[in-house]
Amino acid sequence: MAEQPDKTTSSPTKEPSKDLEKERRKIKSVAKMKEIMTTYYIDAKTARDNGKKVAWITSGGPVEFLIAMDVIPVYPENHGAMIGASKMGVDLCEKAEEMGYSRDLCSYARSDIACSVTNGGPIGGLPAPDFLVCCNNICGTVLKWYEVAARYYDVPLFILDTPFIHTSFSESAKKYVIAQTYEYIAFLEKQCGKKMDYDRMNDVARLAVEGLRLWQAVLDTAAHKPAPMTAFDAFFHLALIVTLRGTQITVDYYKQLLDEMNQRIKDGIAMVPNEKYRLLWDNLPVWYRTKWLSDKFASHNACLVGDTYTSAWSGVMDLIDEHNFIETGAVAYSSVYINVSLDMMMETLEKLIKKYDVDGLVMHSNRSCKPYSLGQYDLQKRVMKELNLPTLIIEADMVDERSFSESQIETRIDAFMETLKG
Amino acid sequence: MLTAGIDIGSITAKAAILQDDTLLGTRVVFTGYNASQAGKTVMTDLAKDTGIPMADLAAVVATGYGRNSVEFATKSITEITCHGAGAHFLNPNVRFIIDIGGQDSKVIKVDGAGRVLDFAMNDKCAAGTGRFLEVMARALEVDLDGFGDFCLKSTAPSKISSICTVFAESEVISLISKGESRENIIAGIHESVASRVAALARRVGVVEPVMMTGGVAKNICAVRALERKLETEIQVSPHAQVNGAIGAAVLAGRLKVKAQS
């Protein structure tokens, strides 16, 4: 991921003591994280030379089965986040629009599709897939996006269909998703020309659950006052639980990160100096403006201590029995934050608001992500009415900078903070 | 104590000078391309009008989109907070403010002390703003100051379906070519602005009494259309356009109190 590690510090200054203070606040594990991600992308890009297969998979898809089959998983969405953070989104989105894709489509999809054609972007495009795995628990756009990729690369596509959960997950829906999981395994066996090693699969499942628990523990450290990390840091450190879930590397890394966070709490290191207002963030990050937003909130002594996005992966971990991963995993994958009703989202929001003990909620109405953004105004009303919590909605886009109006967003944030300060 | 407020909007820059609870004067100039210069001009003009030298001002608060470009300001505060304080100054009973300015429209719910409880602003679109009305007035070759008076003569407002300023302009042109009367088209335009702003107001939840501020409050037709949509009476102060600047001057007074205490 191409963000700057010093993104959560306040206004720059030349005084040596302030520099030391800034240095002290930096998360040291960032270097290791960058190293892991670099190695991961080099492995993916050289997979063919090493006789390995590459599969593209959606961010909410069951990657554990790919890991168990020694397939390298590659994530167009993580790629989209990198494109956004490198501020390369507009050029690529415009390229896709030239190709005929509507500007109303998701900017991850547009920029990634453009990269396939131009080999552009921060890493010169993703390695071509041997096959594709698409799970629609995160949105409907991925279906068409992956169909486009399947035609373009002329490779097989597996679709895992997870029904939307309105009230509860019915027995028939459960059976439906579990049956597809077995089809998924058969698909992988055919693509890889080998049988699934179920002992290895159990190992991967165990590591996946351990990774999820550690990730959640890392996020939970921000419940401490002052928070040793912010949601902006979580956006960065999230990459491993998405891309390499089910590997030892991920487990080791989050252990290291958790140790560092606990040490910061002991040493009294806060990510936002003078943390006074604690806020919760909703929706994906505005990848090209994480530093600006982080500085903006920090200038008001406000810290985004938690978010609904980075906890979406670990939010369902309690549903997983690592000894029966195939069947329980299917249910867990169907139950992710944006595949459920507003009532269920409200329950999650309420838990997060209480856990992190926040003073306000900031919702990013994300032009790209319809399933995440639809219903935000209803959630906002409920949060204000039922929890009496001030809430702000800002309109932007995760990758397409053309949808970000700095002066408008600045006024909204400043006014919101003036209201909080009273 | 003498304080001043400066509100630099996208179209006009406003200034107000207060002596404690008395409004001594206000001034409006066009912002032009240089917000910083507009701030200086409006303040200098007002200082001249009132005979109060700038050096006598205890504090100056800047607000509006150009708030951070007023170098001589003691502090900058957003227009949301300033409109709340300004409306409270003009009428302490007001609980809800609808401000339609040049490039945005906003609705603000305030408590008994004029403090902001909740607010909402239009999204990245000029529909439902003063600029929308300005573009339409130009398309219809009507002077903006008399724009609102036209719809009082309308018999049946035209239906303007597009919410986009640019598309609505072409819609208006096609209505003209169909022979629709100017009065009816103008009434339709105001209905369209009012619908958009009423939806924004309902998002926050209207609490009476309601006051309208900003330049568009001078337009009687926009005010009446909003009253009909929201089914409530809307107060308009003669100082509606400079309400943000008045609020800024009020808040400047509190700054000083804080600094002295």
Interface residues (C-beta under 8 A of the other chain):
Chain A: Y377 M384 P390 E395 S403 S405 S407 Q408 T411 R412 D414 A415 E418 T419 G422
Chain B: Y65 I77 T78 E79 I80 T81 D104 R115 V116 L117 D118 F119 M121 D123 K124 R203
